[in-house]
Amino acid sequence: MRPHRAAGPPVRVVHLGLGNFFRAHQAWYTGAAPDSAHWGIAAFTGRSRTVAEELSAQGGLYTLVVRGPEHDEMTVQTAVSAAYPGTDLGSWCAYLARPQVAVVTLTVTEAAYRRRGDGGLNLDDPDVRADIDAIRRGGAVTTVPGRLLVGLAARCAAGAGPLAVVSCDNLPGNGEATARVVHDLAVAAAPALGDWITGTISFVTTMVDRITPRATPDDVRAVADLTGRKDAVPVVTEPFTEWVLSGEFPAGRPAWEVAGARFTDDVTPHETRKLLLLNGGHSLLAYAGGARGHDTVAAATADPVCRRWLDQWWDEAARYVPLPAADLTAYRKALLDRFANPRIRHTLAQIAADGSQKLPIRVLPVLRGERAAGRAAPGAVRVLAAWIQHLRGIGAPVDDAGADPYRERAGSARDVVGLLAPDLSGDLELVHALDEACVAFNG
């Protein structure tokens, strides 16, 4: 029998990006807050209907499997009151027009913001251009900035008052980034809305962290065997979780801090630590570990060669994290324990996706800093060379909507650098080091 209930908590949070990470992280924090009975979530997928339909069939309930090194802990999560496909713009706008809705959270990929290199909205993107036309004529939008803008337009028209938009992803300064693309779209498609957004809507910056691999059919069977409940959409995650937030909540929020979230004036140090050490380490293992024949983070971490490479990368990256050395040492030790958890099947192929969007924020800051300091940056060079080999067909298959221009140039490390980081393309010593590192992977 599936978990089910007649009704969940009243909806006061609306979420975009209904996936496993959201259900292991933001939904978990909301359900763990002491006032969770007053803070239900209406969650929308990116576009797919499947998860929304499965969750709706279970009344929004699902099993969270916290997978430690030795055993699992399973709990039924109750924060999601309603689930919808992302194409249901009518429901999306109707929720945002409700005065009682106080928070919009989103968990999307870096690519979903549709940004240019300078951080502004890419007005040349065909989907963005289509959204601009749709907004002007009252049609259906498809992009994340478009969905946010039409939802806020509905709230403005209803006189529903302020709310907070909370970005929960790996993009540095994600609150500011979200505000930028929404404002750029408003200028292009609905200029009168821009001033209202500036004066009414808060954009909150956050750092999120919880390793959440895809659940497998074996996980679905294990939940049924151990709990006696059939759950079509369980979520598997690790014991560790972290959420750091900075910004205003003008219409209120759940008591997330009681569940362990931290509120600060500046997320940057924690965000940088996570992006460079965890995410950058993941990218290294995804491409270099994949080139060595591994398929999971745990398997790559158990490889002494990959471990040595990981330490080298962390030594370089730690120079750019503005936190005390003792904090970084403790964090690195915790990361090793997390990465080595043999019961978390976090596939390298999953992490390797969308490298063209991830490497500029996970690796290039370290590479630029090391080269500016006159250092060779072997750790950063190895990550970039492993990615070039990935583009050439080594390791996991390429799954990256932005990869085509790089794959066309993958035969030349210098050409790849010229596209990814034009400011570094004239660094012939770097290019030579990349060529040598690529050859080493072939060996």
Protein Blocks (a to p, Z undefined) as FASTA:
>chain_A
ZZddfbdcddfbdcehiafklmmmmmmmmmmpmklmmmccddddfklmklmmmmmmnnop
acdddddfkbccddddfkbmbdcdfklmmlmmmmmmpmklmbdcddddfklnopafkopa
cfkbmklmmmmmmmmnopacfbfklmmmmmmmmmmmnonopaddddddfbehklmmmmmm
mmmmmmmmmmmlmmmmmmmpccdddddddddddddfklmmmmmmmnopacfbbcdddfbd
cdddedddfkopadfklnopacdfblklmmmmmmmmmmmmmmmmmmmmmmnopabfklmm
mpmklmmmmmmmmmmmmmmcccdfklmmmmmmmmmmmmmmmkbccdfklmmgoklmmmmm
mmmmmmmmmmmnopaklmlmmmmmmmmmmmnogajadddfklmmmmmmmmpmklmmmmmm
mmlmmmmklmmmmmmmmmmmmZZ
